[in-house]
Amino acid sequence: MTISTLKDSADIITINVSTHEITTTNEPALMIDTIRVHEIGANFLCTNFTVTYNHTPVSSIQNLAIVTLHYINIGKDETSNNIMFEIDIKIDTSKAKLGDTHVVSAVLGESVSEYNISFNSPEVWGDDNGTIMSQLNEIFDGNHTTCLHLPVQGAVPPFLWMRIYTSWLNISSTEYTVTVVGMRISCAQHGQRILQVSFPTTNSKEGFHGGVTFCIFIVEDVIPHGNLTKCVYKCQCKNSSECQEMILFMAKQDDILEWSLCELSARKTH
């Protein structure tokens, strides 16, 4: 944003920063985590900076911030300078819907700056009729009782291959754990029923990546309620390009008629 001030004078600006969803009437899913000054003009001296966090009337999460900046123009003349803020945003996956578009808005008087953020949908290979895509919100809602029915032998394709943007899982670090919960699933990387968690190390070609690194299996556990299996994997990617996507592959060769994926979550370890 651009601000103007007379020489040798002090001033105070107040900026309202908020998020909202624009494609539907859904509740905002973008939470404002922190705001800080990234850069201020050379002729301006910041003397005080405060942020008060709150939420708008239609939101139950922290999606509103009131930024107050005290500064002095130490230049010799009246001047205009840009001021840049860094805003850390997190996704509340319980409120987020695939394909939604949210806006981060900053208002200073009559000046408005907006930045659109689209929730990129995961890519599901072979899901031409959208059957799996229509159920994907079930695995991001934090509820083990809502599940996605997985493809079985005879289905086309008879497996689940899904590429997910790690922003959906609130992951930005290079080391994180992935938890997969499902009914009648196996944590094994090979066998009659398999589950593989990986991340790409090369660019995709026709939807698939030439190189991937598999995440390391850590632990398998049973959730008694619902007779569910929980699998935990550790992923260690090297840089932001590797860390921005995750690939989930699940398939089975046995004759079990029904199996389900009930929850997919991640947690940074550093």
C-alpha positions as CSV (number, residue, x, y, z in Angstrom):
1,M,0.0,0.0,0.0
2,T,1.1,3.6,-0.6
3,I,1.1,6.3,2.1
4,S,2.0,10.0,1.9
5,T,3.2,12.2,4.7
6,L,4.5,15.8,5.1
7,K,8.1,16.3,5.9
8,D,9.2,16.1,9.6
9,S,5.7,14.9,10.6
10,A,4.4,11.9,12.4
11,D,1.3,10.0,11.4
12,I,-0.8,7.0,12.3
13,I,-2.5,4.6,9.8
14,T,-5.1,1.9,10.6
15,I,-5.6,-0.9,8.1
16,N,-8.4,-3.5,8.3
17,V,-7.3,-6.9,7.0
18,S,-10.0,-9.6,6.6
19,T,-10.8,-12.8,4.7
20,H,-14.0,-13.9,3.1
21,E,-15.3,-16.6,0.7
22,I,-16.6,-15.2,-2.6
23,T,-17.9,-18.1,-4.7
24,T,-20.7,-19.3,-2.2
25,T,-22.1,-18.2,1.1
26,N,-19.8,-20.6,3.0
27,E,-18.2,-19.4,6.2
28,P,-14.6,-18.1,5.8
29,A,-12.1,-20.9,6.0
30,L,-8.9,-18.7,5.8
31,M,-7.6,-17.8,9.3
32,I,-5.3,-14.8,9.8
33,D,-2.4,-16.2,11.9
34,T,0.1,-13.3,12.1
35,I,0.8,-10.0,10.4
36,R,4.1,-8.2,10.4
37,V,5.8,-5.3,8.6
38,H,7.9,-6.6,5.7
39,E,9.2,-3.4,4.2
40,I,8.6,0.4,4.8
41,G,9.9,3.3,2.7
42,A,13.5,4.5,3.4
43,N,12.2,8.0,4.5
44,F,9.7,6.5,7.0
45,L,10.6,5.4,10.6
46,C,8.2,3.0,12.3
47,T,7.8,4.0,15.9
48,N,5.0,1.5,16.9
49,F,3.2,-1.4,15.3
50,T,0.2,-3.3,16.8
51,V,-2.2,-5.9,15.5
52,T,-5.6,-6.7,17.1
53,Y,-7.1,-10.0,16.0
54,N,-10.8,-10.8,15.9
55,H,-13.4,-12.3,13.6
56,T,-16.1,-10.9,11.4
57,P,-19.8,-11.4,12.3
58,V,-20.2,-14.3,9.8
59,S,-17.1,-16.1,11.0
60,S,-16.2,-18.3,14.0
61,I,-12.5,-18.2,13.2
62,Q,-9.9,-15.5,13.5
63,N,-10.3,-13.8,10.0
64,L,-10.1,-10.1,11.0
65,A,-7.1,-8.0,12.0
66,I,-6.8,-4.3,12.8
67,V,-3.3,-3.1,12.0
68,T,-2.1,0.2,13.6
69,L,1.2,1.7,12.5
70,H,2.8,4.8,14.0
71,Y,5.6,6.3,11.8
72,I,7.6,9.5,11.2
73,N,8.6,11.0,7.9
74,I,12.3,11.6,8.4
75,G,12.9,12.8,4.9
76,K,13.4,16.4,3.8
77,D,10.2,16.7,1.7
78,E,6.7,15.5,1.6
79,T,6.9,12.0,0.3
80,S,4.9,8.9,-0.7
81,N,6.3,5.5,0.0
82,N,5.1,1.9,-0.3
83,I,4.6,-0.2,2.8
84,M,4.5,-4.0,2.6
85,F,3.1,-6.4,5.1
86,E,3.6,-10.1,5.5
87,I,0.4,-12.0,6.3
88,D,0.5,-15.6,7.4
89,I,-2.7,-17.4,6.5
90,K,-3.9,-20.9,7.6
91,I,-6.7,-23.0,6.2
92,D,-9.4,-24.3,8.5
93,T,-10.1,-27.6,6.7
94,S,-13.3,-28.2,8.6
95,K,-14.8,-25.1,6.8
96,A,-12.9,-25.3,3.5
97,K,-14.6,-26.7,0.4
98,L,-12.7,-27.9,-2.6
99,G,-12.9,-25.3,-5.4
100,D,-13.8,-22.4,-3.2
101,T,-12.1,-19.0,-3.8
102,H,-11.3,-16.8,-0.8
103,V,-10.1,-13.2,-0.7
104,V,-7.6,-11.5,1.6
105,S,-8.6,-7.9,1.7
106,A,-6.7,-4.9,3.2
107,V,-8.5,-1.6,3.5
108,L,-6.9,1.8,4.3
109,G,-9.4,4.6,4.0
110,E,-10.7,4.4,0.4
111,S,-7.8,2.3,-0.7
112,V,-8.5,-1.4,-1.0
113,S,-6.0,-4.2,-1.9
114,E,-7.2,-7.7,-2.5
115,Y,-5.6,-11.0,-3.1
116,N,-7.6,-14.1,-4.3
117,I,-6.7,-17.5,-3.1
118,S,-8.3,-20.5,-4.8
119,F,-8.5,-23.8,-3.0
120,N,-7.0,-26.0,-5.7
121,S,-8.8,-29.3,-5.9
122,P,-6.7,-32.5,-5.6
123,E,-6.1,-34.4,-8.8
124,V,-7.7,-37.9,-8.9
125,W,-6.5,-40.0,-11.8
126,G,-9.3,-41.7,-13.8
127,D,-12.2,-40.1,-11.8
128,D,-13.8,-38.9,-15.0
129,N,-17.4,-38.8,-13.6
130,G,-16.3,-37.0,-10.4
131,T,-17.5,-39.8,-8.1
132,I,-14.4,-39.6,-5.8
133,M,-14.1,-35.8,-6.1
134,S,-17.6,-35.4,-4.8
135,Q,-16.7,-37.2,-1.6
136,L,-13.3,-35.7,-0.9
137,N,-14.5,-33.2,1.7
138,E,-15.2,-36.3,3.9
139,I,-11.5,-37.0,4.4
140,F,-10.6,-33.5,5.4
141,D,-13.3,-32.8,7.9
142,G,-11.6,-34.2,11.0
143,N,-14.4,-36.7,11.5
144,H,-13.5,-40.5,11.3
145,T,-17.1,-41.4,10.8
146,T,-17.4,-39.8,7.4
147,C,-15.6,-41.8,4.8
148,L,-14.8,-42.0,1.1
149,H,-15.5,-45.4,-0.5
150,L,-12.4,-46.6,-2.3
151,P,-12.3,-48.3,-5.7
152,V,-12.4,-52.2,-5.7
153,Q,-11.4,-54.9,-8.2
154,G,-13.5,-54.4,-11.3
155,A,-13.7,-50.6,-11.0
156,V,-12.1,-48.4,-13.5
157,P,-9.5,-47.6,-12.4
158,P,-9.3,-50.2,-9.6
159,F,-7.2,-48.0,-7.4
160,L,-6.9,-44.5,-5.9
161,W,-4.2,-42.2,-7.1
162,M,-4.5,-38.7,-5.8
163,R,-2.2,-35.7,-5.9
164,I,-2.9,-33.2,-3.1
165,Y,-1.5,-29.7,-2.5
166,T,0.0,-29.8,1.0
167,S,-1.6,-26.4,1.7
168,W,-4.8,-28.4,2.3
169,L,-3.0,-30.1,5.1
170,N,-1.5,-26.8,6.5
171,I,2.0,-28.1,5.8
172,S,4.8,-25.6,4.9
173,S,7.8,-27.4,6.4
174,T,10.2,-29.9,4.8
175,E,9.6,-32.5,7.4
176,Y,6.1,-33.6,8.4
177,T,4.0,-36.7,9.3
178,V,1.0,-37.9,7.4
179,T,-1.8,-39.8,9.1
180,V,-4.2,-41.9,7.1
181,V,-7.3,-43.5,8.7
182,G,-9.5,-46.0,7.0
183,M,-11.7,-49.0,7.2
184,R,-10.1,-52.3,6.1
185,I,-7.0,-50.6,4.9
186,S,-3.4,-51.8,5.3
187,C,-0.4,-49.7,6.0
188,A,1.9,-51.9,3.8
189,Q,3.7,-50.5,0.8
190,H,3.4,-53.8,-1.0
191,G,1.0,-56.8,-0.7
192,Q,-2.7,-57.6,-1.2
193,R,-3.7,-54.2,0.1
194,I,-1.3,-51.3,-0.2
195,L,-1.0,-47.7,0.9
196,Q,1.8,-45.5,-0.4
197,V,2.5,-41.9,0.6
198,S,5.1,-40.0,-1.5
199,F,6.1,-36.6,-2.8
200,P,7.3,-35.7,-6.3
201,T,11.0,-35.0,-7.0
202,T,10.5,-34.2,-10.7
203,N,7.9,-32.2,-12.7
204,S,4.8,-34.0,-13.8
205,K,4.2,-35.3,-17.3
206,E,0.7,-36.1,-18.4
207,G,-0.5,-36.1,-14.8
208,F,2.2,-38.4,-13.4
209,H,5.6,-37.6,-12.0
210,G,8.8,-39.3,-13.3
211,G,10.4,-39.4,-9.8
212,V,8.9,-39.7,-6.3
213,T,10.3,-40.3,-2.9
214,F,8.3,-42.5,-0.6
215,C,7.5,-41.3,2.9
216,I,8.7,-43.6,5.7
217,F,6.1,-45.8,7.5
218,I,6.3,-45.1,11.3
219,V,3.4,-46.8,13.1
220,E,0.1,-48.6,12.6
221,D,-2.7,-48.4,15.2
222,V,-6.3,-49.5,15.6
223,I,-9.1,-47.1,16.4
224,P,-11.6,-49.4,18.2
225,H,-14.6,-47.1,17.5
226,G,-15.6,-48.0,13.9
227,N,-12.9,-50.7,13.6
228,L,-10.6,-48.3,11.8
229,T,-6.9,-48.6,11.0
230,K,-4.5,-45.6,11.4
231,C,-1.3,-45.4,9.5
232,V,1.4,-42.7,10.2
233,Y,4.2,-41.9,7.7
234,K,7.2,-39.5,8.0
235,C,7.9,-37.3,4.9
236,Q,11.2,-35.5,4.4
237,C,11.3,-33.3,1.3
238,K,14.2,-31.1,0.4
239,N,12.7,-27.8,-0.8
240,S,9.5,-25.9,-1.3
241,S,8.9,-27.3,-4.8
242,E,9.1,-30.9,-3.5
243,C,7.0,-30.0,-0.4
244,Q,4.1,-28.4,-2.1
245,E,2.5,-31.7,-3.3
246,M,1.8,-35.1,-1.8
247,I,0.7,-38.2,-3.6
248,L,-1.5,-40.9,-2.1
249,F,-1.8,-44.3,-3.8
250,M,-4.1,-47.1,-2.5
251,A,-5.0,-50.4,-4.1
252,K,-6.0,-53.9,-3.2
253,Q,-6.0,-57.3,-4.9
254,D,-8.2,-59.3,-2.5
255,D,-11.9,-59.9,-2.7
256,I,-13.0,-57.6,0.1
257,L,-16.0,-55.8,-1.3
258,E,-15.8,-52.6,0.6
259,W,-13.0,-50.5,2.1
260,S,-12.9,-46.8,2.9
261,L,-10.6,-43.8,3.4
262,C,-11.9,-41.8,6.4
263,E,-9.3,-39.2,7.2
264,L,-6.2,-37.6,5.8
265,S,-4.2,-35.2,7.9
266,A,-0.6,-34.0,8.4
267,R,1.5,-32.4,11.1
268,K,4.8,-30.6,10.8
269,T,7.6,-32.0,12.9
270,H,10.0,-29.0,12.7
